[in-house]
Amino acid sequence: MFLSTDDIVALHSQVSELYRAIVHQERVLAELQRLGEPTALAEKFLARLQAQLAERQVHLDSLTNSAANENI
């Protein structure tokens, strides 16, 4: 499998964007909790972001491992 630099950069960018979104969502959730507002939707959205991040990281790891194995 040929791994292009653009693929790696794109995945790193997605991972970075998801990290930022998670931090933002955690702040929103904390503010809702502080105000005593319902948090079910915010928690669900945060869980979805965390799942997406985990998927992207697994994909990035598999691409990186494949590239490393090809270079051996």
All heavy atoms as a GROMACS GRO file, in nm:
protein
  568
    1MET      N    1   0.085  -0.118   0.000
    1MET     CA    2   0.000   0.000   0.000
    1MET      C    3   0.089   0.124   0.000
    1MET      O    4   0.179   0.136   0.081
    1MET     CB    5  -0.088  -0.001   0.125
    1MET     CG    6  -0.179   0.118   0.133
    1MET     SD    7  -0.294   0.101   0.270
    1MET     CE    8  -0.231   0.227   0.376
    2PHE      N    9   0.066   0.212  -0.092
    2PHE     CA   10   0.142   0.336  -0.100
    2PHE      C   11   0.078   0.441  -0.013
    2PHE      O   12  -0.040   0.469  -0.023
    2PHE     CB   13   0.151   0.383  -0.245
    2PHE     CG   14   0.227   0.511  -0.260
    2PHE    CD1   15   0.364   0.512  -0.245
    2PHE    CD2   16   0.161   0.629  -0.285
    2PHE    CE1   17   0.436   0.630  -0.257
    2PHE    CE2   18   0.231   0.747  -0.298
    2PHE     CZ   19   0.370   0.748  -0.284
    3LEU      N   20   0.155   0.500   0.073
    3LEU     CA   21   0.107   0.601   0.166
    3LEU      C   22   0.161   0.736   0.122
    3LEU      O   23   0.281   0.759   0.122
    3LEU     CB   24   0.155   0.569   0.307
    3LEU     CG   25   0.110   0.661   0.417
    3LEU    CD1   26  -0.042   0.654   0.433
    3LEU    CD2   27   0.175   0.622   0.547
    4SER      N   28   0.070   0.825   0.085
    4SER     CA   29   0.115   0.956   0.042
    4SER      C   30   0.126   1.051   0.160
    4SER      O   31   0.059   1.034   0.263
    4SER     CB   32   0.019   1.015  -0.062
    4SER     OG   33  -0.100   1.059  -0.001
    5THR      N   34   0.208   1.148   0.143
    5THR     CA   35   0.225   1.251   0.246
    5THR      C   36   0.094   1.326   0.268
    5THR      O   37   0.060   1.361   0.381
    5THR     CB   38   0.336   1.349   0.206
    5THR    OG1   39   0.456   1.276   0.182
    5THR    CG2   40   0.360   1.454   0.312
    6ASP      N   41   0.019   1.347   0.161
    6ASP     CA   42  -0.109   1.417   0.172
    6ASP      C   43  -0.207   1.341   0.260
    6ASP      O   44  -0.284   1.402   0.336
    6ASP     CB   45  -0.171   1.439   0.034
    6ASP     CG   46  -0.093   1.540  -0.048
    6ASP    OD1   47  -0.018   1.620   0.012
    6ASP    OD2   48  -0.108   1.540  -0.172
    7ASP      N   49  -0.205   1.207   0.250
    7ASP     CA   50  -0.294   1.126   0.335
    7ASP      C   51  -0.260   1.144   0.483
    7ASP      O   52  -0.350   1.159   0.566
    7ASP     CB   53  -0.283   0.977   0.300
    7ASP     CG   54  -0.337   0.945   0.162
    7ASP    OD1   55  -0.421   1.022   0.110
    7ASP    OD2   56  -0.295   0.842   0.106
    8ILE      N   57  -0.133   1.141   0.513
    8ILE     CA   58  -0.090   1.156   0.653
    8ILE      C   59  -0.124   1.295   0.704
    8ILE      O   60  -0.175   1.311   0.814
    8ILE     CB   61   0.061   1.127   0.666
    8ILE    CG1   62   0.089   0.980   0.638
    8ILE    CG2   63   0.112   1.165   0.804
    8ILE    CD1   64   0.235   0.945   0.633
    9VAL      N   65  -0.097   1.397   0.623
    9VAL     CA   66  -0.126   1.535   0.663
    9VAL      C   67  -0.275   1.554   0.685
    9VAL      O   68  -0.318   1.616   0.783
    9VAL     CB   69  -0.072   1.635   0.559
    9VAL    CG1   70  -0.123   1.776   0.585
    9VAL    CG2   71   0.080   1.632   0.557
   10ALA      N   72  -0.357   1.497   0.596
   10ALA     CA   73  -0.502   1.509   0.609
   10ALA      C   74  -0.551   1.443   0.737
   10ALA      O   75  -0.636   1.498   0.809
   10ALA     CB   76  -0.571   1.448   0.488
   11LEU      N   77  -0.500   1.325   0.768
   11LEU     CA   78  -0.541   1.257   0.890
   11LEU      C   79  -0.496   1.332   1.015
   11LEU      O   80  -0.571   1.345   1.112
   11LEU     CB   81  -0.488   1.114   0.892
   11LEU     CG   82  -0.574   1.013   0.817
   11LEU    CD1   83  -0.501   0.880   0.807
   11LEU    CD2   84  -0.707   0.994   0.885
   12HIS      N   85  -0.374   1.382   1.014
   12HIS     CA   86  -0.326   1.462   1.127
   12HIS      C   87  -0.414   1.586   1.146
   12HIS      O   88  -0.445   1.625   1.258
   12HIS     CB   89  -0.180   1.504   1.109
   12HIS     CG   90  -0.083   1.398   1.148
   12HIS    ND1   91  -0.059   1.367   1.280
   12HIS    CD2   92  -0.003   1.317   1.075
   12HIS    CE1   93   0.031   1.271   1.285
   12HIS    NE2   94   0.067   1.238   1.162
   13SER      N   95  -0.454   1.646   1.035
   13SER     CA   96  -0.540   1.764   1.041
   13SER      C   97  -0.676   1.728   1.102
   13SER      O   98  -0.728   1.801   1.186
   13SER     CB   99  -0.558   1.821   0.901
   13SER     OG  100  -0.647   1.930   0.904
   14GLN      N  101  -0.732   1.615   1.060
   14GLN     CA  102  -0.860   1.571   1.115
   14GLN      C  103  -0.849   1.543   1.264
   14GLN      O  104  -0.937   1.580   1.342
   14GLN     CB  105  -0.909   1.446   1.042
   14GLN     CG  106  -0.951   1.470   0.900
   14GLN     CD  107  -0.983   1.341   0.826
   14GLN    OE1  108  -0.985   1.234   0.885
   14GLN    NE2  109  -1.006   1.352   0.697
   15VAL      N  110  -0.741   1.479   1.304
   15VAL     CA  111  -0.720   1.448   1.446
   15VAL      C  112  -0.709   1.579   1.526
   15VAL      O  113  -0.771   1.592   1.632
   15VAL     CB  114  -0.595   1.359   1.465
   15VAL    CG1  115  -0.552   1.353   1.610
   15VAL    CG2  116  -0.622   1.219   1.411
   16SER      N  117  -0.635   1.675   1.474
   16SER     CA  118  -0.621   1.804   1.543
   16SER      C  119  -0.755   1.876   1.555
   16SER      O  120  -0.787   1.932   1.660
   16SER     CB  121  -0.522   1.894   1.469
   16SER     OG  122  -0.394   1.838   1.473
   17GLU      N  123  -0.832   1.875   1.447
   17GLU     CA  124  -0.964   1.939   1.450
   17GLU      C  125  -1.055   1.871   1.552
   17GLU      O  126  -1.130   1.939   1.624
   17GLU     CB  127  -1.028   1.934   1.312
   17GLU     CG  128  -0.965   2.027   1.212
   17GLU     CD  129  -1.024   2.012   1.072
   17GLU    OE1  130  -1.139   1.966   1.060
   17GLU    OE2  131  -0.954   2.046   0.976
   18LEU      N  132  -1.049   1.739   1.559
   18LEU     CA  133  -1.132   1.668   1.656
   18LEU      C  134  -1.089   1.697   1.799
   18LEU      O  135  -1.173   1.713   1.888
   18LEU     CB  136  -1.130   1.518   1.628
   18LEU     CG  137  -1.215   1.475   1.509
   18LEU    CD1  138  -1.181   1.333   1.467
   18LEU    CD2  139  -1.363   1.487   1.541
   19TYR      N  140  -0.959   1.708   1.824
   19TYR     CA  141  -0.911   1.746   1.957
   19TYR      C  142  -0.967   1.882   1.997
   19TYR      O  143  -1.016   1.902   2.108
   19TYR     CB  144  -0.758   1.752   1.964
   19TYR     CG  145  -0.691   1.621   1.995
   19TYR    CD1  146  -0.595   1.568   1.910
   19TYR    CD2  147  -0.722   1.549   2.111
   19TYR    CE1  148  -0.532   1.448   1.938
   19TYR    CE2  149  -0.658   1.430   2.141
   19TYR     CZ  150  -0.564   1.380   2.054
   19TYR     OH  151  -0.502   1.262   2.083
   20ARG      N  152  -0.961   1.979   1.904
   20ARG     CA  153  -1.013   2.112   1.932
   20ARG      C  154  -1.163   2.109   1.958
   20ARG      O  155  -1.214   2.176   2.049
   20ARG     CB  156  -0.979   2.209   1.819
   20ARG     CG  157  -0.834   2.252   1.817
   20ARG     CD  158  -0.809   2.366   1.719
   20ARG     NE  159  -0.836   2.329   1.580
   20ARG     CZ  160  -0.748   2.273   1.497
   20ARG    NH1  161  -0.626   2.246   1.541
   20ARG    NH2  162  -0.781   2.245   1.374
   21ALA      N  163  -1.236   2.033   1.878
   21ALA     CA  164  -1.381   2.022   1.895
   21ALA      C  165  -1.416   1.959   2.029
   21ALA      O  166  -1.512   2.001   2.096
   21ALA     CB  167  -1.442   1.941   1.780
   22ILE      N  168  -1.338   1.860   2.070
   22ILE     CA  169  -1.363   1.794   2.199
   22ILE      C  170  -1.338   1.891   2.314
   22ILE      O  171  -1.419   1.899   2.407
   22ILE     CB  172  -1.278   1.666   2.212
   22ILE    CG1  173  -1.336   1.557   2.121
   22ILE    CG2  174  -1.272   1.618   2.356
   22ILE    CD1  175  -1.248   1.435   2.105
   23VAL      N  176  -1.230   1.966   2.308
   23VAL     CA  177  -1.202   2.064   2.413
   23VAL      C  178  -1.315   2.166   2.421
   23VAL      O  179  -1.362   2.200   2.530
   23VAL     CB  180  -1.065   2.133   2.389
   23VAL    CG1  181  -1.048   2.254   2.479
   23VAL    CG2  182  -0.952   2.034   2.410
   24HIS      N  183  -1.359   2.213   2.307
   24HIS     CA  184  -1.470   2.310   2.304
   24HIS      C  185  -1.597   2.249   2.363
   24HIS      O  186  -1.664   2.312   2.445
   24HIS     CB  187  -1.495   2.359   2.161
   24HIS     CG  188  -1.613   2.447   2.150
   24HIS    ND1  189  -1.614   2.578   2.193
   24HIS    CD2  190  -1.738   2.423   2.103
   24HIS    CE1  191  -1.732   2.630   2.173
   24HIS    NE2  192  -1.810   2.538   2.117
   25GLN      N  193  -1.627   2.128   2.324
   25GLN     CA  194  -1.748   2.062   2.372
   25GLN      C  195  -1.741   2.036   2.522
   25GLN      O  196  -1.841   2.045   2.593
   25GLN     CB  197  -1.775   1.932   2.296
   25GLN     CG  198  -1.910   1.870   2.323
   25GLN     CD  199  -2.026   1.959   2.282
   25GLN    OE1  200  -2.013   2.045   2.195
   25GLN    NE2  201  -2.140   1.939   2.345
   26GLU      N  202  -1.622   2.002   2.571
   26GLU     CA  203  -1.607   1.983   2.716
   26GLU      C  204  -1.634   2.113   2.790
   26GLU      O  205  -1.694   2.112   2.897
   26GLU     CB  206  -1.466   1.931   2.747
   26GLU     CG  207  -1.446   1.786   2.708
   26GLU     CD  208  -1.304   1.738   2.719
   26GLU    OE1  209  -1.210   1.822   2.724
   26GLU    OE2  210  -1.284   1.615   2.723
   27ARG      N  211  -1.593   2.225   2.732
   27ARG     CA  212  -1.620   2.355   2.794
   27ARG      C  213  -1.770   2.386   2.793
   27ARG      O  214  -1.824   2.438   2.891
   27ARG     CB  215  -1.543   2.466   2.722
   27ARG     CG  216  -1.395   2.461   2.748
   27ARG     CD  217  -1.323   2.570   2.674
   27ARG     NE  218  -1.179   2.558   2.695
   27ARG     CZ  219  -1.090   2.602   2.610
   27ARG    NH1  220  -1.125   2.661   2.498
   27ARG    NH2  221  -0.962   2.588   2.636
   28VAL      N  222  -1.835   2.356   2.682
   28VAL     CA  223  -1.980   2.377   2.672
   28VAL      C  224  -2.051   2.292   2.776
   28VAL      O  225  -2.140   2.340   2.847
   28VAL     CB  226  -2.032   2.344   2.530
   28VAL    CG1  227  -2.183   2.336   2.526
   28VAL    CG2  228  -1.980   2.446   2.430
   29LEU      N  229  -2.012   2.167   2.788
   29LEU     CA  230  -2.072   2.076   2.884
   29LEU      C  231  -2.052   2.127   3.027
   29LEU      O  232  -2.146   2.128   3.107
   29LEU     CB  233  -2.012   1.936   2.868
   29LEU     CG  234  -2.067   1.826   2.957
   29LEU    CD1  235  -2.216   1.807   2.935
   29LEU    CD2  236  -1.993   1.696   2.931
   30ALA      N  237  -1.932   2.172   3.058
   30ALA     CA  238  -1.904   2.224   3.192
   30ALA      C  239  -1.990   2.348   3.222
   30ALA      O  240  -2.042   2.362   3.333
   30ALA     CB  241  -1.756   2.258   3.206
   31GLU      N  242  -2.006   2.433   3.123
   31GLU     CA  243  -2.087   2.553   3.142
   31GLU      C  244  -2.234   2.516   3.163
   31GLU      O  245  -2.302   2.574   3.247
   31GLU     CB  246  -2.070   2.649   3.024
   31GLU     CG  247  -2.144   2.780   3.038
   31GLU     CD  248  -2.094   2.868   3.151
   31GLU    OE1  249  -1.986   2.843   3.208
   31GLU    OE2  250  -2.165   2.966   3.184
   32LEU      N  251  -2.284   2.422   3.085
   32LEU     CA  252  -2.422   2.377   3.104
   32LEU      C  253  -2.442   2.319   3.243
   32LEU      O  254  -2.544   2.345   3.309
   32LEU     CB  255  -2.460   2.272   2.997
   32LEU     CG  256  -2.480   2.325   2.856
   32LEU    CD1  257  -2.499   2.209   2.759
   32LEU    CD2  258  -2.599   2.420   2.850
   33GLN      N  259  -2.345   2.240   3.288
   33GLN     CA  260  -2.355   2.182   3.422
   33GLN      C  261  -2.352   2.292   3.528
   33GLN      O  262  -2.427   2.288   3.625
   33GLN     CB  263  -2.240   2.082   3.445
   33GLN     CG  264  -2.255   1.956   3.365
   33GLN     CD  265  -2.134   1.866   3.371
   33GLN    OE1  266  -2.023   1.910   3.397
   33GLN    NE2  267  -2.154   1.737   3.345
   34ARG      N  268  -2.266   2.391   3.508
   34ARG     CA  269  -2.257   2.501   3.603
   34ARG      C  270  -2.390   2.577   3.613
   34ARG      O  271  -2.430   2.619   3.721
   34ARG     CB  272  -2.145   2.597   3.561
   34ARG     CG  273  -2.117   2.707   3.662
   34ARG     CD  274  -2.014   2.806   3.610
   34ARG     NE  275  -2.065   2.892   3.505
   34ARG     CZ  276  -2.147   2.997   3.522
   34ARG    NH1  277  -2.190   3.028   3.641
   34ARG    NH2  278  -2.185   3.070   3.419
   35LEU      N  279  -2.456   2.592   3.499
   35LEU     CA  280  -2.583   2.664   3.495
   35LEU      C  281  -2.701   2.578   3.536
   35LEU      O  282  -2.813   2.627   3.547
   35LEU     CB  283  -2.607   2.720   3.354
   35LEU     CG  284  -2.508   2.826   3.306
   35LEU    CD1  285  -2.531   2.857   3.160
   35LEU    CD2  286  -2.518   2.951   3.392
   36GLY      N  287  -2.677   2.449   3.556
   36GLY     CA  288  -2.786   2.359   3.594
   36GLY      C  289  -2.878   2.322   3.479
   36GLY      O  290  -2.992   2.284   3.500
   37GLU      N  291  -2.828   2.334   3.359
   37GLU     CA  292  -2.907   2.302   3.239
   37GLU      C  293  -2.893   2.154   3.204
   37GLU      O  294  -2.796   2.089   3.243
   37GLU     CB  295  -2.859   2.387   3.122
   37GLU     CG  296  -2.879   2.535   3.139
   37GLU     CD  297  -3.025   2.576   3.138
   37GLU    OE1  298  -3.105   2.511   3.071
   37GLU    OE2  299  -3.058   2.675   3.207
   38PRO      N  300  -2.988   2.102   3.128
   38PRO     CA  301  -2.977   1.962   3.082
   38PRO      C  302  -2.852   1.943   2.997
   38PRO      O  303  -2.815   2.030   2.917
   38PRO     CB  304  -3.103   1.942   2.998
   38PRO     CG  305  -3.196   2.050   3.038
   38PRO     CD  306  -3.112   2.165   3.083
   39THR      N  307  -2.786   1.829   3.014
   39THR     CA  308  -2.659   1.806   2.943
   39THR      C  309  -2.660   1.681   2.854
   39THR      O  310  -2.558   1.648   2.795
   39THR     CB  311  -2.545   1.790   3.045
   39THR    OG1  312  -2.574   1.680   3.131
   39THR    CG2  313  -2.525   1.916   3.127
   40ALA      N  314  -2.774   1.614   2.843
   40ALA     CA  315  -2.778   1.488   2.769
   40ALA      C  316  -2.731   1.504   2.625
   40ALA      O  317  -2.650   1.423   2.576
   40ALA     CB  318  -2.919   1.429   2.772
   41LEU      N  319  -2.778   1.607   2.554
   41LEU     CA  320  -2.738   1.625   2.414
   41LEU      C  321  -2.590   1.662   2.403
   41LEU      O  322  -2.520   1.613   2.314
   41LEU     CB  323  -2.824   1.731   2.346
   41LEU     CG  324  -2.968   1.690   2.317
   41LEU    CD1  325  -3.045   1.806   2.256
   41LEU    CD2  326  -2.972   1.570   2.223
   42ALA      N  327  -2.542   1.746   2.492
   42ALA     CA  328  -2.402   1.784   2.491
   42ALA      C  329  -2.314   1.662   2.518
   42ALA      O  330  -2.209   1.644   2.455
   42ALA     CB  331  -2.375   1.894   2.593
   43GLU      N  332  -2.356   1.578   2.611
   43GLU     CA  333  -2.279   1.456   2.642
   43GLU      C  334  -2.279   1.360   2.523
   43GLU      O  335  -2.177   1.299   2.492
   43GLU     CB  336  -2.338   1.388   2.764
   43GLU     CG  337  -2.313   1.464   2.892
   43GLU     CD  338  -2.391   1.410   3.011
   43GLU    OE1  339  -2.476   1.320   2.994
   43GLU    OE2  340  -2.367   1.459   3.123
   44LYS      N  341  -2.393   1.350   2.456
   44LYS     CA  342  -2.403   1.261   2.339
   44LYS      C  343  -2.311   1.312   2.226
   44LYS      O  344  -2.241   1.233   2.163
   44LYS     CB  345  -2.548   1.256   2.291
   44LYS     CG  346  -2.574   1.160   2.180
   44LYS     CD  347  -2.722   1.153   2.146
   44LYS     CE  348  -2.748   1.054   2.036
   44LYS     NZ  349  -2.891   1.043   2.005
   45PHE      N  350  -2.311   1.442   2.204
   45PHE     CA  351  -2.226   1.500   2.101
   45PHE      C  352  -2.079   1.481   2.135
   45PHE      O  353  -1.998   1.447   2.048
   45PHE     CB  354  -2.259   1.648   2.083
   45PHE     CG  355  -2.188   1.713   1.969
   45PHE    CD1  356  -2.213   1.676   1.837
   45PHE    CD2  357  -2.094   1.811   1.991
   45PHE    CE1  358  -2.147   1.734   1.730
   45PHE    CE2  359  -2.026   1.871   1.886
   45PHE     CZ  360  -2.053   1.833   1.756
   46LEU      N  361  -2.043   1.499   2.261
   46LEU     CA  362  -1.905   1.479   2.306
   46LEU      C  363  -1.863   1.334   2.285
   46LEU      O  364  -1.753   1.307   2.235
   46LEU     CB  365  -1.890   1.517   2.453
   46LEU     CG  366  -1.752   1.500   2.515
   46LEU    CD1  367  -1.647   1.580   2.440
   46LEU    CD2  368  -1.756   1.539   2.662
   47ALA      N  369  -1.949   1.241   2.317
   47ALA     CA  370  -1.918   1.098   2.297
   47ALA      C  371  -1.898   1.068   2.148
   47ALA      O  372  -1.809   0.991   2.112
   47ALA     CB  373  -2.029   1.012   2.354
   48ARG      N  374  -1.978   1.129   2.064
   48ARG     CA  375  -1.964   1.108   1.918
   48ARG      C  376  -1.830   1.162   1.870
   48ARG      O  377  -1.761   1.097   1.790
   48ARG     CB  378  -2.078   1.176   1.843
   48ARG     CG  379  -2.075   1.144   1.695
   48ARG     CD  380  -2.188   1.208   1.617
   48ARG     NE  381  -2.316   1.190   1.681
   48ARG     CZ  382  -2.413   1.280   1.679
   48ARG    NH1  383  -2.397   1.394   1.616
   48ARG    NH2  384  -2.528   1.258   1.739
   49LEU      N  385  -1.790   1.280   1.918
   49LEU     CA  386  -1.660   1.337   1.880
   49LEU      C  387  -1.546   1.247   1.926
   49LEU      O  388  -1.450   1.224   1.852
   49LEU     CB  389  -1.644   1.477   1.939
   49LEU     CG  390  -1.728   1.588   1.878
   49LEU    CD1  391  -1.715   1.715   1.962
   49LEU    CD2  392  -1.687   1.615   1.735
   50GLN      N  393  -1.557   1.196   2.047
   50GLN     CA  394  -1.452   1.108   2.100
   50GLN      C  395  -1.442   0.979   2.019
   50GLN      O  396  -1.332   0.929   1.994
   50GLN     CB  397  -1.477   1.080   2.248
   50GLN     CG  398  -1.455   1.202   2.335
   50GLN     CD  399  -1.507   1.186   2.476
   50GLN    OE1  400  -1.598   1.110   2.502
   50GLN    NE2  401  -1.447   1.261   2.569
   51ALA      N  402  -1.557   0.926   1.976
   51ALA     CA  403  -1.557   0.804   1.894
   51ALA      C  404  -1.493   0.831   1.758
   51ALA      O  405  -1.415   0.749   1.707
   51ALA     CB  406  -1.699   0.752   1.876
   52GLN      N  407  -1.525   0.946   1.698
   52GLN     CA  408  -1.465   0.982   1.570
   52GLN      C  409  -1.313   0.997   1.584
   52GLN      O  410  -1.238   0.952   1.496
   52GLN     CB  411  -1.524   1.112   1.517
   52GLN     CG  412  -1.666   1.100   1.469
   52GLN     CD  413  -1.726   1.234   1.430
   52GLN    OE1  414  -1.671   1.340   1.461
   52GLN    NE2  415  -1.839   1.230   1.362
   53LEU      N  416  -1.270   1.059   1.692
   53LEU     CA  417  -1.127   1.075   1.716
   53LEU      C  418  -1.058   0.939   1.728
   53LEU      O  419  -0.954   0.916   1.667
   53LEU     CB  420  -1.102   1.158   1.843
   53LEU     CG  421  -0.957   1.174   1.884
   53LEU    CD1  422  -0.876   1.245   1.776
   53LEU    CD2  423  -0.948   1.248   2.016
   54ALA      N  424  -1.118   0.848   1.802
   54ALA     CA  425  -1.061   0.714   1.818
   54ALA      C  426  -1.050   0.644   1.683
   54ALA      O  427  -0.948   0.580   1.653
   54ALA     CB  428  -1.145   0.632   1.916
   55GLU      N  429  -1.153   0.656   1.598
   55GLU     CA  430  -1.150   0.594   1.466
   55GLU      C  431  -1.037   0.653   1.381
   55GLU      O  432  -0.965   0.579   1.314
   55GLU     CB  433  -1.284   0.616   1.394
   55GLU     CG  434  -1.398   0.538   1.452
   55GLU     CD  435  -1.532   0.578   1.391
   55GLU    OE1  436  -1.534   0.656   1.292
   55GLU    OE2  437  -1.634   0.532   1.444
   56ARG      N  438  -1.023   0.785   1.382
   56ARG     CA  439  -0.918   0.849   1.302
   56ARG      C  440  -0.780   0.809   1.351
   56ARG      O  441  -0.689   0.786   1.272
   56ARG     CB  442  -0.930   1.002   1.306
   56ARG     CG  443  -1.056   1.062   1.249
   56ARG     CD  444  -1.076   1.034   1.102
   56ARG     NE  445  -1.182   1.110   1.040
   56ARG     CZ  446  -1.310   1.099   1.064
   56ARG    NH1  447  -1.353   1.016   1.155
   56ARG    NH2  448  -1.398   1.170   0.998
   57GLN      N  449  -0.764   0.799   1.483
   57GLN     CA  450  -0.634   0.760   1.537
   57GLN      C  451  -0.599   0.616   1.500
   57GLN      O  452  -0.485   0.588   1.466
   57GLN     CB  453  -0.633   0.778   1.689
   57GLN     CG  454  -0.627   0.924   1.730
   57GLN     CD  455  -0.635   0.943   1.879
   57GLN    OE1  456  -0.710   0.876   1.948
   57GLN    NE2  457  -0.559   1.039   1.930
   58VAL      N  458  -0.697   0.527   1.503
   58VAL     CA  459  -0.674   0.388   1.462
   58VAL      C  460  -0.634   0.384   1.315
   58VAL      O  461  -0.540   0.314   1.277
   58VAL     CB  462  -0.799   0.302   1.489
   58VAL    CG1  463  -0.790   0.168   1.418
   58VAL    CG2  464  -0.818   0.282   1.638
   59HIS      N  465  -0.704   0.460   1.233
   59HIS     CA  466  -0.674   0.463   1.089
   59HIS      C  467  -0.534   0.520   1.066
   59HIS      O  468  -0.455   0.464   0.987
   59HIS     CB  469  -0.779   0.547   1.016
   59HIS     CG  470  -0.764   0.546   0.868
   59HIS    ND1  471  -0.773   0.431   0.792
   59HIS    CD2  472  -0.739   0.646   0.781
   59HIS    CE1  473  -0.754   0.461   0.665
   59HIS    NE2  474  -0.733   0.591   0.655
   60LEU      N  475  -0.500   0.628   1.135
   60LEU     CA  476  -0.368   0.687   1.121
   60LEU      C  477  -0.260   0.589   1.167
   60LEU      O  478  -0.157   0.573   1.100
   60LEU     CB  479  -0.360   0.817   1.203
   60LEU     CG  480  -0.228   0.893   1.198
   60LEU    CD1  481  -0.193   0.934   1.055
   60LEU    CD2  482  -0.234   1.015   1.288
   61ASP      N  483  -0.283   0.522   1.278
   61ASP     CA  484  -0.186   0.423   1.328
   61ASP      C  485  -0.167   0.310   1.228
   61ASP      O  486  -0.054   0.266   1.205
   61ASP     CB  487  -0.231   0.366   1.463
   61ASP     CG  488  -0.221   0.467   1.575
   61ASP    OD1  489  -0.155   0.571   1.558
   61ASP    OD2  490  -0.284   0.442   1.680
   62SER      N  491  -0.277   0.262   1.168
   62SER     CA  492  -0.264   0.152   1.072
   62SER      C  493  -0.189   0.196   0.947
   62SER      O  494  -0.106   0.121   0.894
   62SER     CB  495  -0.402   0.095   1.035
   62SER     OG  496  -0.476   0.187   0.958
   63LEU      N  497  -0.213   0.318   0.901
   63LEU     CA  498  -0.139   0.368   0.785
   63LEU      C  499   0.009   0.386   0.818
   63LEU      O  500   0.095   0.351   0.738
   63LEU     CB  501  -0.197   0.502   0.738
   63LEU     CG  502  -0.332   0.498   0.669
   63LEU    CD1  503  -0.378   0.639   0.636
   63LEU    CD2  504  -0.326   0.415   0.543
   64THR      N  505   0.036   0.438   0.935
   64THR     CA  506   0.175   0.458   0.977
   64THR      C  507   0.247   0.326   0.991
   64THR      O  508   0.362   0.311   0.947
   64THR     CB  509   0.179   0.537   1.109
   64THR    OG1  510   0.107   0.659   1.091
   64THR    CG2  511   0.321   0.568   1.149
   65ASN      N  512   0.181   0.227   1.051
   65ASN     CA  513   0.241   0.094   1.067
   65ASN      C  514   0.264   0.028   0.932
   65ASN      O  515   0.367  -0.037   0.911
   65ASN     CB  516   0.155   0.006   1.156
   65ASN     CG  517   0.160   0.048   1.302
   65ASN    OD1  518   0.253   0.113   1.344
   65ASN    ND2  519   0.057   0.013   1.375
   66SER      N  520   0.170   0.044   0.839
   66SER     CA  521   0.186  -0.013   0.706
   66SER      C  522   0.305   0.048   0.635
   66SER      O  523   0.383  -0.021   0.571
   66SER     CB  524   0.059   0.011   0.623
   66SER     OG  525  -0.048  -0.062   0.674
   67ALA      N  526   0.318   0.178   0.648
   67ALA     CA  527   0.430   0.247   0.584
   67ALA      C  528   0.562   0.203   0.645
   67ALA      O  529   0.661   0.182   0.575
   67ALA     CB  530   0.413   0.397   0.597
   68ALA      N  531   0.564   0.186   0.777
   68ALA     CA  532   0.687   0.144   0.844
   68ALA      C  533   0.725   0.003   0.802
   68ALA      O  534   0.843  -0.027   0.780
   68ALA     CB  535   0.668   0.151   0.995
   69ASN      N  536   0.625  -0.084   0.788
   69ASN     CA  537   0.653  -0.223   0.748
   69ASN      C  538   0.703  -0.231   0.603
   69ASN      O  539   0.783  -0.318   0.571
   69ASN     CB  540   0.528  -0.310   0.764
   69ASN     CG  541   0.494  -0.334   0.910
   69ASN    OD1  542   0.581  -0.321   0.997
   69ASN    ND2  543   0.370  -0.363   0.937
   70GLU      N  544   0.655  -0.141   0.517
   70GLU     CA  545   0.701  -0.140   0.379
   70GLU      C  546   0.846  -0.092   0.368
   70GLU      O  547   0.917  -0.128   0.277
   70GLU     CB  548   0.611  -0.051   0.294
   70GLU     CG  549   0.476  -0.113   0.268
   70GLU     CD  550   0.385  -0.023   0.186
   70GLU    OE1  551   0.429   0.086   0.143
   70GLU    OE2  552   0.269  -0.060   0.167
   71ASN      N  553   0.887  -0.010   0.463
   71ASN     CA  554   1.023   0.044   0.460
   71ASN      C  555   1.126  -0.053   0.518
   71ASN      O  556   1.245  -0.027   0.510
   71ASN     CB  557   1.030   0.178   0.536
   71ASN     CG  558   0.956   0.287   0.462
   71ASN    OD1  559   0.943   0.283   0.341
   71ASN    ND2  560   0.906   0.384   0.536
   72ILE      N  561   1.080  -0.161   0.577
   72ILE     CA  562   1.172  -0.258   0.638
   72ILE      C  563   1.231  -0.347   0.531
   72ILE      O  564   1.180  -0.384   0.436
   72ILE     CB  565   1.100  -0.344   0.746
   72ILE    CG1  566   1.062  -0.254   0.861
   72ILE    CG2  567   1.186  -0.457   0.793
   72ILE    CD1  568   0.984  -0.322   0.972
   0.00000   0.00000   0.00000
